[in-house]
Amino acid sequence: MTATTAEPASADAVASAGTAEATAAAPNTPDAAAQAREGAILRLEQELGGVIGRIRASWRDAAAEVHPDLQPLGYQVLVAIAGGKATSATAIVERLQTDKSAVSRQVRHLEDLGLVESRPDADDRRARVLAATHVARERLAAARRRYQHRMSDRLSQWSVDDLGRASDVLRDLAR
């Protein structure tokens, strides 16, 4: 007797099967409603995983457009600095919810690449303020234009209301 291995089910198939099983069990029972909800949550998790994967790929591509040696985390750090949303290592750690040592390594790498400068803080000479260089701003703008063009193409059929609802749902989910 030989063992066979089944092909893994796709995310859509798993989520659909979970939802279908739940509703087929007994459509109006609390158990069926709970199973249907679990199936819907599973599908949402899987779809978000796909979106996150695409975002990571976009960050990787954008990082390479800015500089061939730039990593995706370095790109995120640079975007935070250039946008003025985080100009210290501590602020970047808080904004990106990542490890301080990883941020420190990325900041040093960005400085080595000539994309970030560190200056003394005017209010506290012991602290340092991070700023994107002119070259970094130009390269980020070019990478951002390409990204916005791709997003615009993908979302061209969405109404302004649909875009707003999607944004609201994502904001609520991030809380």
C-alpha positions in Angstrom: 0.0 0.0 0.0 1.4 3.4 -1.0 0.6 6.6 0.7 -0.7 9.4 -1.3 -0.5 13.0 -0.5 -3.4 15.3 -1.3 -2.8 18.7 -3.0 -3.3 21.5 -0.5 -6.6 23.3 -1.0 -6.5 26.9 -2.1 -7.4 29.6 0.3 -10.6 30.3 -1.5 -11.6 26.7 -1.5 -10.9 26.3 2.3 -12.8 29.5 3.1 -15.7 28.6 0.8 -15.8 25.1 2.1 -15.9 26.3 5.7 -18.7 28.7 4.9 -20.6 26.2 2.8 -20.3 23.5 5.6 -21.5 26.0 8.2 -24.6 27.1 6.3 -25.4 23.5 5.1 -25.3 22.2 8.7 -28.4 24.0 9.9 -28.9 27.5 8.4 -30.7 29.1 11.4 -28.8 27.6 14.4 -26.3 29.4 16.6 -23.7 26.8 15.7 -24.2 27.4 11.9 -24.0 31.1 12.4 -20.8 30.7 14.4 -19.3 28.4 11.8 -20.2 30.7 9.0 -18.6 33.6 10.9 -15.4 31.5 11.5 -15.3 30.7 7.8 -15.8 34.3 6.8 -13.0 35.4 9.3 -10.7 32.7 7.9 -11.3 34.0 4.3 -10.6 37.5 5.5 -7.4 36.5 7.1 -6.3 34.7 3.9 -7.2 37.6 1.7 -5.3 40.0 4.0 -2.4 37.7 3.7 -2.5 38.1 0.0 -2.7 41.8 0.2 0.2 41.9 2.7 2.3 39.8 0.4 1.6 42.1 -2.5 2.5 45.1 -0.3 5.8 43.5 0.7 6.6 42.8 -3.0 5.8 46.5 -3.7 8.1 47.6 -0.9 10.9 45.3 -2.3 10.5 46.7 -5.8 10.3 50.3 -4.6 13.4 49.8 -2.4 15.3 48.5 -5.4 14.2 51.5 -7.5 15.6 53.9 -4.8 18.9 52.0 -4.5 19.9 48.5 -5.5 21.3 47.8 -2.0 18.2 49.1 -0.1 16.1 46.5 1.8 12.3 46.8 2.2 12.6 47.7 5.9 15.2 50.4 4.9 12.7 51.7 2.4 10.0 51.9 5.0 12.4 53.7 7.4 13.3 56.1 4.6 9.7 56.8 3.8 9.0 57.6 7.5 11.9 59.9 7.6 11.2 61.7 4.3 7.6 62.1 5.2 8.5 63.9 8.4 6.4 61.3 10.3 9.5 60.0 12.2 12.7 61.9 12.5 14.3 59.9 15.3 15.1 56.2 15.7 12.6 56.0 18.6 9.8 57.6 16.5 10.6 55.1 13.7 10.5 52.2 16.0 7.1 53.3 17.3 5.8 54.1 13.8 6.9 50.8 12.2 6.4 48.6 15.3 9.8 47.0 14.8 13.0 46.3 16.8 15.2 49.2 17.7 18.4 47.4 16.7 16.9 46.7 13.2 16.0 50.4 12.8 19.5 51.5 13.9 21.1 49.1 11.4 18.8 50.5 8.6 19.5 54.1 9.5 23.3 53.5 9.4 22.8 51.8 6.1 20.7 54.7 4.7 23.5 57.1 5.9 26.1 54.9 4.1 24.1 55.0 0.9 23.8 58.8 1.1 20.0 58.7 1.5 19.8 60.0 5.1 21.7 62.6 7.1 21.8 62.8 10.9 22.0 66.3 12.5 22.0 67.5 16.0 18.5 68.4 17.4 18.2 72.1 17.8 16.1 71.6 21.0 18.3 68.9 22.5 21.9 68.8 21.4 22.3 65.3 22.8 19.7 64.0 20.4 19.9 63.5 16.6 17.4 64.4 14.0 17.2 62.3 10.8 16.5 63.9 7.4 16.3 62.5 3.9 18.8 63.8 1.4 17.8 65.6 -1.8 18.8 62.4 -3.7 16.6 60.3 -1.5 13.6 62.6 -2.0 14.0 62.5 -5.8 14.3 58.7 -5.9 11.4 58.3 -3.5 9.3 60.6 -5.6 10.1 58.5 -8.8 9.4 55.2 -7.0 6.1 56.7 -5.6 5.0 57.9 -9.0 5.4 54.4 -10.5 3.6 52.8 -7.5 0.7 55.3 -7.7 0.4 54.6 -11.5 0.1 50.8 -10.8 -2.4 51.4 -8.0 -4.4 53.8 -10.2 -4.6 51.1 -12.9 -5.7 48.4 -10.4 -8.4 50.6 -8.8 -9.6 52.4 -12.0 -13.0 50.6 -11.9 -13.6 51.4 -8.2 -15.9 54.4 -7.4 -14.8 57.1 -5.0 -17.4 55.7 -2.5 -15.9 52.2 -2.8 -12.4 53.5 -2.2 -13.7 55.4 0.9 -15.4 52.3 2.3 -12.3 50.2 1.7 -10.2 52.8 3.5 -12.6 52.9 6.4 -12.7 49.1 6.8 -8.9 48.9 6.7 -8.6 51.8 9.3 -11.1 50.0 11.6 -9.3 46.7 11.2 -5.9 48.4 12.1 -7.2 49.6 15.5 
